[in-house]
Amino acid sequence: MRAVIIRTFGDPSGMEVTDLPVPTPGVGEVLVRTEAAGVGGVDVVIRRGGIAEAARDSGMIPGSEAAGVITATGPDVDPAWVGRRVWAFTGTSGAYAEYAIARADEIVELPSDLTSVQAVTLGSAFPVAHFALERARPIKGESVLVRGAAGSIGLAGVELAARAGAGVIAVTTSSSERGERLRAFGATHVLDRSGTGDADAPAEFDVILDIVGGPDLPRFIERLSPNGRLIAVGVVGGFPPADFGQALLAGFRRSITFGTLSLDTVPREELARVRAEVFDDAVRGALSPVVHDTLPLSDAAEAHRLMDAGDVFGRIVLVP
């Protein structure tokens, strides 16, 4: 099978396409013939070498989510899954390939009216935004800032915050054109990446959903309202400074909260339920899968260059 591997971690030029044997599913696993693989922010962080445990072995196949048809099952998995089209979580690696292995408890059968390309724009992004907002517990009328809103998780956060009845939904993004597109998803105020540029936007926010991290994180902690909550779900802008906790202590009297959210801590049954609901909502038109571009598997390095440049609105999808 054709697969993309990371020969050297760092620049996208360290990625290459190669031929590898089709893997065999083990205990508790299924083999998926990939129809689409999502290119996510975590893939970029791993490729840069930013997650040490994922960047140990030259030759790893990147990608954490794929959609396609199950062609084989492990010895203890119901063979009735063979032939069914699913969304699959492959862990920190494995999706950028013509065939991918996934655990049987990390797959969700897809509605017939949802394409595989649409599925990989939704299957990771919307659950991240859903559970992050659930952790922040915004109440109707509160203000929400989505930092880094043009990516798939950010777009999901804007849509879900709007559906929950947020009074103000501000976003940070890189251009006014993107800002106008975000308004169509529910944004009421558009800020630049530094958090300025809209004189009518609130100075403080009840909830901040942060996908970016990076050196500016303390400045956004400082913009939490009394009892405000910031939930970090990514570090696509790099890791924050080591002393970012000083901003939390400086706001001690405002009772502000900083938290993180990883889907690794969500029970698998709950994740599967939310994903199935997301897929059904997309079929009904209640949620929007936003595809920036669909590229061949051989263009994975180009997809990562676009991600590095911040030129993506929604999700890039790779197809074999």
N, C-alpha and C positions, 0 to 999 in steps of 0.2 A: 504494500500500500504506500501511497505518497503521504508524507507527513512533514510538518515544519519542525525543525529542532533549533534550539539555542546552542550554537557552537561555542560562542563566547558571550558572557553577560556584559551588558552596557549598552552600546549603540545598537539601533535596529539592524545595522549591517552584520551583526553577529548571528543573525537568523538565516537559515537556509532550508531549502526543500530537499528531502532525501527519500529513498525507498527503504521501507522497513517491513518485517514480517507482520502479518495481521495478528494481533494479540488474541489469546485464548482466555475467555472468562473463567475466573476461579470461583471459589465458594462465595456465594452471596452476590455474584456479579452478573452483568449482562454485557453483550457486545452490541454496539450500535453502529450501523452504517450511516455515517454522518451526511446529512443533507445541508446543514448550516452550523457554523460555530460562531459564537459571539466574541467580539474583541472588547474586553473590559479593562477598566482602570487597574485592577489587581494584576492583570497580565502584564501591563506596562511596568508596574512597580517590580514585579518578579524579574522581568527581562532586564531591567536596569541593575539588578542585583540587590534590590532594596529589602528583600525578605530572605534572610540568611539561610533558613532551613530549606527554602525552595530553590536556592541558587547554588547548590553544592555540586551538582553533576552536569558537566558538559554533555550535551546531547539530549536534554530533556525536551519533551514536546509541550509547548505552552497551551494555555486555554483551559477554562474551567466549566464551560457550558456548551452543549451540543444538542442538536435535535435531529432526529432521523428514525430509521426503522431498526428494531431489534432483530438481529440475525442469528444469535445464539445465546444460550443461558448457561450459567454455571450449574454444577451437579445438584445443588439444593434449591434452585430457582424454578418456579413453575414454567414449563416449556410453552405454555399457552401464551406467554409474552412474545414469542417469536412471531414476527410479521406485524406487530403493533408499532405505531408511530408515537414516539415519546420525546419529551424534553429530558435531558440528563445532566446532572452535575458530575463532573469528572475530577473534582478536587482541585489541587493547585496546578495540575498539568494533564495533558492528554487530549484536548478537544481539537487542536489544529491538525487533524489527520482524517483520512478517509474512513477509518474505523476507530472507535473509542470505547474504552472500558468504563463502566459506571457501576456503582453499587445498586442493587435492586431496590433498596429503600431510598434512593436518591433519583428516582425517575417518576415522571408524571405523564400519563397518557394524554395526548393532545386531541382537542376537538377537531373534527374533520374540516371545519371551516377556518381553521387557523393554520397559516403556513409555517414551515419550519423556520424560515427567516424571521417572521414575526415572533415566534416563540422565544428565540434567543435574544430578542430585544427586551423581553418581559420577564423571563424566568428567574433571573438573578436580581435585576434592578428593582422591580416593584416589591418583592419581599423585603429587600434591604430597607427601602423607604418606608414600607408599611410597619415593620417592627421597630425601626428607629423612631418614627412618630408615635408609635404605641408606647415606647419607653419614655418619650418626652411628655406624653399625655397633654397635648394642647386641647384647650376647651374652646368652644365656639366663640368667635370674636377676638381671640388672641392673635398677636402678630407673629408671623413666621418668616424667617430669612433662610433661603436655600442658597448656600455658598457653593458655587460651581454648578450652576443649574442647567447648563446646556448639554451635559452628558446624560446618559440614560438614567442613572440614579437620581440626578437632580431634576430631570423632567418628571420622573415618577413622584418625587417629593412635592413638586409644585401641584401636580394633578391631585394627589391624595390630600394635600393640605386644603386645596380649594373644595374638594368634596366634603371635607370635615367641617367646613364653615369658618375657616380662618378669616379674621377681619382684615388683615393686611398680609399680603404675600410678596415679600421683596426677594429679589434674586441678584446675585452677582454674575456677571458674564463679561465677555471680552469685547463686545461691539454693540452699537445701538441696533443694528439689524437683527442680531440674535435676541436682543431685548424685546424687540417688537414681536418676534416669533414666540417668545416665552409668554407674552401677554395673552396669546391665544390659548395657552394652557392654564391660565389663571393668575399669572403674575400681575400685581398692581403697581409695583415700583421696580425700576431697573437701576442697579448700581454697577459701577465698574469693579474690577477685581480687587481694588483696595477698599471697597465699601463706600465710595463716595459717588457723586455725579447726579444725584436726584435730590434737589433741595426740599422736596415735599415728603421724602421718605422719613420714617421714624428714626430717631437717634438711637433708640434701644429696641430690643425685641424680646418677646416672651420665650420663643423657641428659635434656635439656630440649628439647622441640619447642615453639617459640614462634611463635604466630600474632599476638600482640598488639603487641609492641614497646612504644612509649610511654615515659613518664617512669620507670616502675618497672623497666625492663629491667636496669639495673645491679644491683638487688637480687636478681634471679634469677641473674645471672651469679655473684654471690657464693655462691649455693647449689649450685654445681657441686661434686661430689666430686673428689678427686684424679684426674686424667686424665678429668674429665668433659667432655662435649661439648654445647654449645647450638647448635641449628640454627634460625635465624630464617627464617620463610617468609611473614611478613606484618607489616603495621603498622596493623592495624585500630584500635589504640588511639592512633595517631599515631606520629610519628618519635621515636626515643629522644633523650636529650640528647646534644649534640655531644661531650661528654667521657665517653661511656659506656665508652670504651676504658680509662679509668683503672681500672675494676673488673677488667678482664682483667690489667692489669699488677700490680694489687694481689694477684692470685691467681697470680702468676708461678710460685711454688715448688710450686703444686699441678698445674702442667702442664695447665691448662684450655684448652679450644678453643672459639672462636666462629666459626661459619660461617653462610653464607646459602645458600638454595636457590631458584633460579628454574627453571621448566621450560624456559625459553628455551635453557638450556645442555644439555638432554638430547637426544640424537639422535632425530630424528623416528621412525625405525623402532622404536627401543626404546620410545618413548612409545606408539606404536600397539599394540605387543605387550602392554605392561602394561595399557593401557585395555581391550583385548579380553579379557584375563584377568579384569580387574575386572568387566566386564559379565557374563562367564560365571559368575564366582563369585556374583554377585548373583542370577542366575537359579537357581543351585543352592541359594541360601539361606545361603551361606557369608559373605557381606557384606551390610550393611544400608543401603539407600538411605533416608535419613530426610528426609521432606518436612514442613517446618513448616507451610506453607500453599501453596495454589495460587491465584493471583490473576490477574484479567484484565490484559492488557497496559496498559490505561488506568489501572491502579492501581500503576504502577511507582513513583511518588513515595511512596505509602503503604508499599510494600515497603521503600524506603530509609529511611523514618521508623522503621520497626520495627528495621531494622538499626542505625540510629544510637542507638536506645534500648537496644540490647542485649537485645531481647525475642525473639530467634529461636533455636530449637533445631533444628538441621539446616539445611535450605536452603529459601528461598522460591523458588517457580517461577512465572514469568509465562507465560500462554497467550494467544495471539491470539484 
